Amino acid sequence: MLVAMQVDPVVVLGGSTVGLSQTTLLSLVHQLSVDLRNDANTPLKLAWLGEAAPVVDPHDPVTAPHVKTVLTGVMMSLKQLVTSLPANDAMAKKGKITLHLFNSLLHQ
């Protein structure tokens, strides 16, 4: 989390080219999704996850065999977060949007 706290996810993931391999990106997404409900860094994690979702390539030949497993886990963590918060909570709304992003990836 130290690096994530020091770097803007838009700078790393929001450009026309992403400097991370799909393997690194999928690993990052997996790690960020761990323990969303009990972490003071959840807003930061959601920001990173929201920027990462559009650049994950579910058809990458190296990561494709692992995408369904990882994204299913990410979505489960996001669902747990969203259901643990009041519906009008800002973090719940961000969680729902991020959940939809990963759901669309899973169904490509």
TASULZI-V848960 format. One line per field, one symbol per residue. burial: I if it has 9 or more other ideal C-beta (glycine too) atoms within 8 Angstrom, else O. Layout:
burial->???
//
This chain:
burial->OOOIOOOOIOOIIOOOOOOIOIOOIIOIIIOIIOOIOOOOIIOIIIIIIIIIIOIIOIOIOOIIOOIOOIIIIIIOIIIIIIOOIOOOOOIIIIIIIIIOIIIOIIOO
//
